[in-house]
Each structure stands twice: as C-alpha cells, then as structure tokens.
Amino acid sequence: MSCHPYDALAAQCLLPVLRNADADEAVRRTTALLAAGCRTVELTTSTPGWAEAVARTAPLADAYDRPALVGVGTVTTATAAETALDAGAAFLISPYPAPEVRAVAARRRAVFIEGGFTPGEIASAVRSAGAAKVFPAHVGGPRFIRSLKAVLPEALFIPTGGIRPGEIPHWLAAGAAAVGIGSGLPDDPGELAAVFAGLARPCCSGCAAAAGS
C-alpha cells in the first residue's frame, strides 16, 4: 500500500517533528510513534546520525501494517537533500526558502515541502509543489492560516513552531492540513495512540481499498 505523503499527512493531521540526541534515540522514538498508529514522521538534520536513523526507520510499517513515511526536516542544502533521499526519506522539509533543495527535489522527483513565513514565500512554495510549511507558526497564529487559505484555497499548509498538542484542533479548523509538533506528545503508549486515533481522517482511495480487502 502506498500513497502520496500529502494524503498521509492530511489524514494524520499531526506531524511529529523529532530532534533527538542521537540516531538510536530517533529510531526508538519513531518506532514508538509507528506502534501508536502514527505513519508519517519528520526526523531532522539537527539529530547527530540522522541519515542512519532514516535508513533504519524508512523500511518500517505502522500499527496498521502501512509502510512508514519518514521524512527529513531542516533540510537547507543540496548535500543534505541528496543524503536524505539516498537514505530513503519519503519527503523533505525546509524551515525557510531553500532553492538548492528545491532543485534537488525537482531533479529527483522527490516531495519537498518548502518553508516560509511571509505570504510571498509561502505562495512561492505552494506554486512549486502545492504545499508549504508555515514557520514559525505561533507568530501569526491560526488566523494567519485562515487568511492564507482565503487566497490559496487549494494549498496544503503545515504550520509548525510553538504549537502545543491541545491547540491542534484550532489550527485544523483554520485550514491547516496537518500541524507540526516538536514536543509535548505523551510518552505513554496508550495515551499516544489515543492522540492519533482522535485526529485521524480517511486517507486516499488506495488506503481505503486496502482497508476493505
């Protein structure tokens, strides 16, 4: 079963953003998230040994036996983009406009969610790939997403930065497709699973067909 990362993100509504002490910790945390029903996870280049962590987690599956979609965030250079894709990253994310990464993604036909903060930066990212990471999101708040959605109604927005898990519904109501969360998710497996179950939406037609088979 495979689907586009955009579909998976919109179905999951929550994108965990992991910044860990080392690759082993990143793998442990990713494995725990997958076991809780999370399918799409963002590892970041700020984690020492991040490429190793991507290579170890990309082949995994979630609690529903769906292939994991492990992306790499804080990608700002062509070298990091190439390394991430070679390690098996399902998508790339930058915190701000990154022309070098956009070029690599275009050449390798990879999914790249480019970051931006101003309307111009965000619109440029959306024109390029249909999606944008809005960062730092807490500065503008959900009303900023609502305003962006009014002029870019088809865009997929992933606000990230300074958002608490309990605030996710407000951002989704404002038009976010998914919300990036870097901290605050519960460690308890049952509580973590409840978070994802409570937010989950239907995914693409391919996932629906597989679930019904």
N, C-alpha and C positions, 0 to 999 in steps of 0.2 A: 504494500500500500504506500503510495507516495502522493504528496500534494504540494502545492506551492507554499513556501514559507509564509506568504501573506495570508493565505487561507488559514493556516495553522495558528498564526498569531491572532487573527481576528476571532478565531474560535476559542482560543485560550484566554484572551483578554488581558492576561498578565504575563509580562516577560521578565523573569528573574535575571538580574544582572550580577554576575559573580566576580568579585575581586578577592582573591584568596592569597594565602601566604605562600603556597607552592602548588605544583601540579597535583600532588596526591590529595591535598585538601579540596582542590577544584573537582577532582574526579569523585571524591566521596560526596561532596555536596550535590553535584549533578546527578549521581546515582540515586541519592535520596529524593531529589525532585522528580526524577523519572518514575520512581516507585510510588510517588504520591499522585500520579496522574498528569504531571507536567510533561509536555512533549518538546516544547521549544525553549531553549535556554541560551543565554548570552554569556560566554566567557569573555574575559577582557585581556588585552595585551599588557595590562599592568600586573598580571599574575606571573611570577617567575616560572618559566617552563610551560607557559600557556599552550604552545604548539603541541607539546607532548600530551597535555590534558585533552586537547581537541581530538588528537589521533586516538586516544583511549576511549573517549566517550561517543564520538561520532557513530561507531558501529552499533551502539546500544539501542534498546527499544524501551518504550514506556510501559506503564502498568497494563495497558490495553494491547500490548504487542505491536504498537505502531512504531515505525522507525523514528529514532530521536532526530530532531533538527537542532543541531548545535551550531550556533553562530559565534562570530568573534566580533567584539566591540572594541572601541577606542583604536580603530584601525585608521591611521592617518598617512601612511606611506605606502608606496608601491611594494616595497620589500615585505612589509607586514601583510599586505593583501595577498601577495603570492604565497607566502609561508602559510597563511591561514587556509587558503584554498587547497594547497598541497597536503595539508594535514586532514582535510575532509570537512572543512566548515561548510555549512549549508547556506550561510549568508554572512555578509559583512555589514558592520555598522560603524559610522564615524560620529564624533561628537559635534563636528563643525564641518563646513565645506572642505572636501578633500579631492581636488582634481586628479591627483595621482591615483587614488583608489578608484575613482570613477572610470579612469582609463583602463585599469587592470580588469575591473568588473565587466566593462564592455567587451574587451578582447576575449575574456574567458567565459563570457555569457553567464556571469555569476550575479546573484541577487545582492544588491548594495543599497542599504538604507542610509542615506546621507543625512548628517545632522545640520541643523540650522536654528537660528533664533529670530532673525528679522524676517518679515514677510517675504522680502526678496530672496533671501537664502532658502527659505522653506519652499517657495514657489519654484525655484530652480531645481531643487532636489526632486520635487513632485513631477516636474516636466521631464526629468531624466528617467525616473523609474517608478513614478506613481505613488511614492511613499516618502516620508520624511520623519526623522527623529527630531522632536522639538526639545531643545536643551539650552539652558536649564529651565525646565517647565514650571517650576514653582514661582518663578519671577512673574510670569503672566497669568498663571492660574487657569482653571477650566474656562473662564470667559474668553481667554485668548484663543483657546482651541475652537470655541464656538464661533468666534469671529473669522478664524482661518477657514473653518468648514463652510462658512457662508460664501466665500469667494473661490474655494477649491473643494466643491462638494464631493467629488469622486476620490479625493486623496485619502491615503491611509496614513494617519498620524499616530506616532508613538511618543507621547510625552514622557520624559524621563528627567529625574533630578529633583530631590527634595519632596517626593511624594510618599506618603505613608500608606500601607495596605488598606486601612479603613477608608481612605479617600478615593479609592479606585472607582466606585460607582459614580461619583460626581464627574470624574474625567470621562468615563464612558458615556454618560448622559450628555456631555458637552460635544461628543463626536469623535473621541479617541477610539481607534480600532483596538489598541492594546496599550497598557501602561507599563513602563519600565520601572522595576522596583529593585533597589540595590541593598536594602536592609529592612528588617522588621518582620520578615516572614517567620512563622513559628518553626521551631525545631522538632516538636513532637510530630511523629509521622501521621497520626490521626488528624490532628489539627491542620497540618499542611495539606493533606488530602482534601479536607473539607473546604479549604480556601479555593482550590482549583475546581472542585465539584460545584461550588456555589457560583462560580463565574462562567463556567463552560457554556459555549454556544455550539450549535451544529457546525461542522466543518464543511468541506467540499463534497460534491456528489460522489467522488470516488471513495471517500471515507464512509459515506452513508451506505453505499453499496456493499462495502466490505463488512460493515457492521451488521448488515441484514443478511449476509450469506451464512 
